Amino acid sequence: MQEQSHVVARNRTEGYIIECDGDRATIAAIAGPSVTASEDYWAVGQLISVRVGENRLVGLIHKVDMPDALWKKDADNVIHIHIELIGEVRSTPDGKSAFSSGISQYPHMGAIAHRIRASDLAAIYAASERKTVSIGSLTQDDSIPALISVDDLLSRHFAVVGTTGVGKSSAVTLLLRKVVAERPDVRVLILDPHNEFATAFPDHAIVIDPANLDLPFWMFRLEEFADVVFRGREPNAGEMDALRDMIQLARERFRMADSQASPLLRRRERDNRAVTADTPIPYRISDLLALINERTGQLDGKAERPHLKALKARLESIINDPRFRFMFAASTIADTMRQTISRIFRVPQDGRPICVFQLSGLPSEVVNAVASVLCRLAFDLAASSDGNIQTLVVCEEAHRYIPADPDAGFWPTRQAIARIAKEGRKYGVYLGVITQRPGELDPTILSQCNTVFAMRLGNERDQQIIKGAISGAARSMINFLSSIANREAIAFGEALSTPMRMTFETIPASKLPGAHMQEQQQLMRAGDRRVSLESVIERLRHFDNAATDPSEPFDYEPVVMEPAEEQRPSIPPLLPLDPDQRMPLPAAESDWRMRHAETREEHLRSIEKQQSRANDLVRSFRHDRN
């Protein structure tokens, strides 16, 4: 009973409109001993209701001050409350309340204002006719769910921004869980530079890392392959011209040999498909090197010889570098495009629609090229399949790939991501951008993300970027960005009915990104400080053990081979730091090539018995690219 009387007294506290300019209004009210309302009644961040006829305008308090700047402790004081108008609540014929972001009638001088009532607050954030899901609750009232439309979240792209440690990765994990639950037709490709998302989706994701990745070099376009060959530096013009010509000839040579060995290939298809340096048709490194040698030996190629010799040396250096095994292994020489696409883009999904592509183990000079290949393929697959292969590409640390400086970064990667942002909606390929520095992100890409979850940002420039992205109403919410708590966000855009300050749902600790690292750190804090340096070094050398032995010469002869095995569904097991806790492994488990030798031989024998061509999707894909 006492609680009810408190609420009634609180609702009777009123203020009066004394100024309005269309976007904002000022309320005069009394604060002091005679007022029975709670101390935070007129606090910044609260929502206020202003009675105008039969409707109630809704305003957000963004500033509170006093006209004379003098507070009287034991007397009543006049205060001014500055609000930003965000919409109005109307009563429907059936007696319910409905919120609209437009304002049909502005308040007159003296219009009564008070704290918004619970029914109106619920109406503002109530589910609309769109299908929505809850991702958390309002910060102002945790009994009201924060609802988003998954369809609008995807089709109009989204961004999650916030400084380090505020919960961006956890928020992304929650959003992706909602996406795969509501849209089982959508695949998710996460570009994970920190190797932290593997533990977040143990039942929904496969993990691709350098130890099990087969991404054939011939699937790289000329600019992408050149970025690998020249180790991320500006390519030499003479070598670049030679590489373009040689790759085109190598592709044509492979296609001619392949068509002669495949009588089932239709003559019309063989004659009509033009081959360029970018056509995704396999070619042999041995053919490429042989063509370079032939050109070097020609009398009319004397002027090109220095460039050709330098290009050959670069190619041989990369081929024999064990870090690039994922591009030049024996299994990448055959036409394995269907298998590569199937694994990375989850066709079929097999109950695991998410692919976590771990980038941290790749050589730094090849990361941009790999990201370009993946983003380009995501778009091309959606377009070639008439929208049947829908993919959400999630770019963690997106400012690495699409920086604000147009002269920085790798142009093909920027171009591939921009194409998804601008045209992807038509074909069913969507973009999720995650960054801690929106000020360093390409503003064109950020402007294409029509739903934004802005978590705590301390940098003023970053705050101004987000403030410019929010629509007119509730722009003052951005003023809270420097002080909101972890897991809180200012959310606005197409996927929400109105901008809101919200708190994301809590995810179980075992399913948080990087959960395995958190567990180890907690053990250390609890007193278990035993560390085996031998084990740490062994894990540091894990990739080298999985790669080709550099002491063995690289075999340039093509070997036709299927992928070794179906992609494993979780991250590689990490050895405990304490040697006593580790189970002894069989000798065959110490080397990746030994573990899969028998499987590779079986695939080799089976592929020799059949000469089946790539499926219709790959044929259509290659035809569309010409």
VEXPA-218113 format. One record per residue (C-alpha): residue in three letters; x, y, z. Coordinates in steps of 0.02 Angstrom, whole numbers, plus 50000, padded with zeros to 5 digits. Example, Ala and Ser with C-alpha at 12.3 -4.5 7.8 and 13.67 -1.06 7.14 Angstrom:
2
ALA506154977550390/SER506844994750357/
END
This chain:
626
MET500005000050000/GLN501445011750043/GLU502245007849874/GLN500635012349781/SER500495029149872/HIS502315032749828/VAL501975029849643/VAL500435041049647/ALA501385055149731/ARG502795053249607/ASN501625054349457/ARG500845070449521/THR502475079749506/GLU502315090549352/GLY503255103149249/TYR502705115449115/ILE503315118748939/ILE504125135948925/GLU505045133948760/CYS504945123048603/ASP505865124248437/GLY505205108748346/ASP506605096648391/ARG506825101048574/ALA505845108548716/THR506185115948888/ILE505185111849045/ALA505115122349203/ALA504825112649364/ILE505025113849552/ALA506315103849649/GLY506505104549837/PRO505735099550005/SER503935101649948/VAL504135089349804/THR503745071249848/ALA504495063549690/SER506075053349691/GLU507735062449675/ASP508045055649499/TYR506325060949435/TRP507065074149319/ALA508745065549291/VAL509675065249126/GLY509205050049022/GLN507405048649086/LEU505935048948967/ILE504625062448990/SER502815063248932/VAL502005079748877/ARG500115080248860/VAL499535088148695/GLY497685085548661/GLU497305066948658/ASN499115062348624/ARG500655061848732/LEU502315068048663/VAL503855058348719/GLY505475067348758/LEU507195061948819/ILE508035072448953/HIS509775077448893/LYS510125092249008/VAL509535099149176/ASP510035116349242/MET509455131149346/PRO509075148449275/ASP510045157549413/ALA511345143849445/LEU511045145249634/TRP510375130449735/LYS509425134049896/LYS509625119450013/ASP508065121050121/ALA506915129349996/ASP506075125349832/ASN507065128849674/VAL506555131749494/ILE507455120149373/HIS507445119049184/ILE507345102049101/HIS507905101248919/ILE507145087048820/GLU507345080448643/LEU505695075648562/ILE505735057948492/GLY503895054248451/GLU502145052948519/VAL500985039948594/ARG499195038848532/SER497725029448606/THR496975017048483/PRO495095013548468/ASP495314997148563/GLY496035006548712/LYS497865002048682/SER499335013748660/ALA500315015048498/PHE501965024148472/SER502455034148317/SER504115042548284/GLY503235057048199/ILE502445071748291/SER500745077948233/GLN500545092448355/TYR501855101848455/PRO501595107348637/HIS500935124448682/MET501645135448818/GLY501125128748986/ALA500815110948925/ILE500975098649071/ALA502495087149073/HIS502875072649189/ARG503825056249196/ILE503205044049065/ARG502005030949129/ALA502385012349116/SER501065008548985/ASP501735021948868/LEU503525016148895/ALA503014998448849/ALA502115004848694/ILE503695013648632/TYR504714997848630/ALA503324985448596/ALA503464973148453/SER502834980048289/GLU502064970148147/ARG503804964148102/LYS504444947748172/THR505584952248317/VAL506684943748446/SER507314949648614/ILE509174952848636/GLY509094960448810/SER508114973548906/LEU507964992248923/THR509185000249042/GLN507805011549107/ASP506624997049144/ASP507304979349139/SER505544972149129/ILE505374978748950/PRO506284968148820/ALA507434975648689/LEU506714969148525/ILE507514968848353/SER506954962848182/VAL508204949748121/ASP507674952047940/ASP508014970747945/LEU509614967948044/LEU510284957147902/SER509584965347747/ARG510154982847795/HIS511814977247873/PHE512374981248051/ALA513844987548152/VAL514424984548332/VAL515644997648395/GLY516445000248564/THR518115001648650/THR519094986548708/GLY518344976448850/VAL516544982848845/GLY515814966548778/LYS515804968548589/SER516244950448555/SER514914944448677/ALA513624955648595/VAL514094949048423/THR513954931148488/LEU512204934648553/LEU511664942848390/LEU512324928448285/ARG511444915648394/LYS509814924948365/VAL510154925748178/VAL510464907148153/ALA508954902948262/GLU507774914348165/ARG508534912447992/PRO509134894447966/ASP509354898147780/VAL510784910447815/ARG512604905147829/VAL513804915147936/LEU515634917947895/ILE516644925948036/LEU518334933447995/ASP519134930648165/PRO520834939048187/HIS520984934548372/ASN520434916148368/GLU519124919248501/PHE517454914448422/ALA517774895748411/THR517184892548589/ALA515654903748567/PHE514744891848449/PRO515234874148498/ASP513634866748425/HIS513374878048275/ALA515084881448199/ILE516554873548113/VAL518274881248131/ILE519514883747991/ASP521304887748038/PRO522974886847946/ALA523214868647999/ASN521674862547906/LEU521434875947774/ASP521514872147589/LEU521264888247490/PRO522014885047317/PHE523144898347245/TRP522204897647080/MET520614903947165/PHE521504920547196/ARG521244934247068/LEU522764942546993/GLU522834957147116/GLU522554945447264/PHE523894933147207/ALA525094947447171/ASP524844953847348/VAL525434936847409/VAL526884935647287/PHE527534953047329/ARG527224950647516/GLY526014965347531/ARG527194977847450/GLU526914987947292/PRO527184976047145/ASN528494979347014/ALA527624984646852/GLY528684973446740/GLU528464958246850/MET526604961846866/ASP526374962146677/ALA527324945846659/LEU526324937746799/ARG524684942746715/ASP525184935146549/MET525924919346624/ILE524424915646735/GLN523224917446589/LEU524264905546483/ALA524414893246627/ARG522534893046651/GLU522264890246465/ARG523534876146463/PHE522684867446609/ARG520964869446530/MET521544862246364/ALA522344847246448/ASP520804845046557/SER519604845846410/GLN520614832946313/ALA520524821146462/SER518664824346487/PRO517624819446336/LEU516054823446434/LEU516444842046427/ARG515304849746298/ARG516174857346147/ARG515074872646151/GLU515504876346332/ARG517344873646298/ASP517364885446149/ASN516324899546223/ARG517174901846390/ALA518564914746379/VAL519984912946503/THR520784927846589/ALA522034929546730/ASP520544930946851/THR519494916046789/PRO519324903546934/ILE520034888946833/PRO521454878646907/TYR523224879746841/ARG524854871446892/ILE526284880546972/SER527414869246868/ASP526594876146710/LEU526794894046772/LEU528644891646807/ALA528884882646642/LEU528074896946548/ILE529214909346637/ASN530724898846587/GLU530124898046407/ARG529884916846399/THR531594919746478/GLY532434909046345/GLN531644918146199/LEU532744930146102/ASP531424943646097/GLY531204942746286/LYS532934949346330/ALA532254965446405/GLU531054955646514/ARG532334943446582/PRO532744953046742/HIS530894954446783/LEU530564936246740/LYS532014929946845/ALA531464940546993/LEU529674934446974/LYS530234916246969/ALA531284918747125/ARG529784926247217/LEU528654911847166/GLU529904898547219/SER530164907447385/ILE528304907147425/ILE528044889447361/ASN529394882847478/ASP528814893247627/PRO527874881347745/ARG526754895547804/PHE525934895747632/ARG525564877247631/PHE523694880747633/MET523874888247458/PHE525134876647377/ALA524854859447455/ALA524594844847337/SER522714844747368/THR522564862847308/ILE523214858847132/ALA521684848847081/ASP520004856647041/THR519364856747220/MET518324872547204/ARG516724863547250/GLN517484855947407/THR518274872447460/ILE516644882047440/SER515674868247527/ARG516784868947682/ILE516964887747700/PHE515204892947650/ARG514304878047729/VAL513454870447576/PRO512624859947642/GLN512564866547819/ASP512514849547906/GLY511824857748063/ARG513294869848075/PRO512874885847981/ILE514324895948054/CYS516114895547990/VAL517404903448105/PHE518874907647993/GLN520384910448105/LEU521614922748030/SER522914924848166/GLY523944909648112/LEU524094915647933/PRO525634925347875/SER525294943847901/GLU525694947747720/VAL524314936347657/VAL522874940747775/ASN522194954847668/ALA522224944147511/VAL521324929747599/ALA520004941747667/SER519764948447491/VAL519514931047420/LEU518234926247552/CYS517214942347539/ARG517244941747350/LEU516704923547347/ALA515284927047468/PHE514564939947348/ASP514894930047189/LEU514124914147260/ALA512544923347310/ALA512404931347139/SER512794915147044/SER511544905047146/ASP510144917847120/GLY510124921247307/ASN510034903047362/ILE511694904147454/GLN511384918247578/THR512874922947685/LEU513184935047827/VAL515004940647825/VAL515574946747996/CYS517174957147994/GLU517974958248165/GLU519214972748180/ALA518474979448018/HIS519574995048018/ARG521014983647967/TYR520194979347801/ILE519214995247763/PRO520185009747843/ALA519615027747829/ASP521205032347736/PRO520845028047553/ASP522705025247523/ALA522865012747665/GLY522354994547668/PHE522184982547520/TRP521094989447381/PRO520314972747324/THR519774969147503/ARG519004986347521/GLN518154984147353/ALA517444966947397/ILE516734972847564/ALA516044988847486/ARG515164978447354/ILE514304968247489/ALA513814984147581/LYS513104992647426/GLU512384978347323/GLY512324963147435/ARG510524965347489/LYS509884961347315/TYR510714944247314/GLY510634939147496/VAL512394942847558/TYR512474953447715/LEU513804962647814/GLY514174964048000/VAL515534976448050/ILE516394975848220/THR517684988848268/GLN518364997948419/ARG518835013348317/PRO517395019148206/GLY518395034848169/GLU519675024048078/LEU518345014947976/ASP517865019447798/PRO516375031247824/THR515555025047664/ILE515475007347731/LEU514875012947902/SER513495023247822/GLN512845007447737/CYS512604999047907/ASN510835004347947/THR510784996548120/VAL512115001648247/PHE512464995248422/ALA513595008448498/MET514415002748659/ARG515555013148769/LEU516695024748670/GLY517915036448755/ASN518645044648601/GLU517755060748555/ARG518035058448369/ASP517245041148376/GLN515755048248469/GLN515515061548336/ILE515535048248200/ILE514125038848287/LYS513175054748323/GLY513185058648138/ALA512485041448100/ILE510965042248214/SER509355049648147/GLY508705066348208/ALA507705060448359/ALA508635054248513/ARG510305060648448/SER510705066448624/MET510805048248677/ILE512555048148605/ASN513075059548749/PHE512985044148861/LEU514255034148759/SER515735038448869/SER514895032849030/ILE513775017848993/ALA514205001449078/ASN514884985349004/ARG513594975648900/GLU512594991748879/ALA512324999648709/ILE511435013948623/ALA510515004548485/PHE509695012948338/GLY509255009748157/GLU508124999748042/ALA508054984148151/LEU507304993648300/SER505665002748318/THR506525017548402/PRO508265021548472/MET508545013948643/ARG509805012248781/MET509854993748817/THR510804979948906/PHE511224963948813/GLU510714946948879/THR511974937348983/ILE512834922948893/PRO513424907748993/ALA515274909249034/SER515674892948945/LYS515004899948780/LEU515844916848784/PRO517154920948652/GLY518864915848714/ALA518114905548856/HIS519574893348856/MET520804907648888/GLN519714914549028/GLU519694897549113/GLN521584896449109/GLN521764914049179/GLN520534910349319/LEU521534894949367/MET523094905649376/ARG522224918349487/ALA521594904349599/GLY523384899449639/ASP523794886449506/ARG525334895249438/ARG526214880049365/VAL526784884149189/SER527714872149076/LEU528814881948957/GLU529044866048857/SER527174864948827/VAL527074883348777/ILE528464880948649/GLU527614865248585/ARG526024875048553/LEU527014889048470/ARG527674876148348/HIS525974868348316/PHE525754876448146/ASP527494871848089/ASN527154853748135/ALA525574854248030/ALA526414862247881/THR527514854947748/ASP529244850447809/PRO530384864047737/SER531804851647721/GLU530804841847591/PRO530814848647413/PHE529144854747349/ASP528394843347217/TYR527774853647070/GLU526884839146986/PRO524994839747005/VAL524174826847116/VAL522294825147103/MET521574823647275/GLU519994827047376/PRO520064836147543/ALA520764825047678/GLU519214824047786/GLU517634833047839/GLN517964849147933/ARG518094846748119/PRO516774856048221/SER517864864148354/ILE519554871948386/PRO521124861048397/PRO521324854248573/LEU522524864748674/LEU523774855548781/PRO523674859648968/LEU525134869949030/ASP525514856849164/PRO526374841749082/ASP525644830149215/GLN523884834349155/ARG524214829448975/MET523714812448910/PRO525034803848804/LEU524644805148618/PRO524954791348493/ALA526464794048385/ALA525384796148231/GLU524494810948312/SER526074821548315/ASP526074825148130/TRP524574831148029/ARG525164823147868/MET525404806247954/ARG523674806948032/HIS522864808947863/ALA524014799047750/GLU522864783947736/THR521344794947702/ARG522264804347566/GLU522794788147481/GLU520994782047482/HIS520384798247403/LEU521784797347275/ARG521274779847220/SER519434784247214/ILE519694800247113/GLU520714790846983/LYS519214779646947/GLN518024794046911/GLN518184809746807/SER516624818946865/ARG516584837446834/ALA516154851246957/ASN514314853046995/ASP513124865346910/LEU513444878747040/VAL515304879647003/ARG514974879246815/SER513744893546831/PHE514924902846947/ARG516354901946823/HIS515244906346676/ASP514604921946767/ARG516364927746806/ASN516874928246622/
END
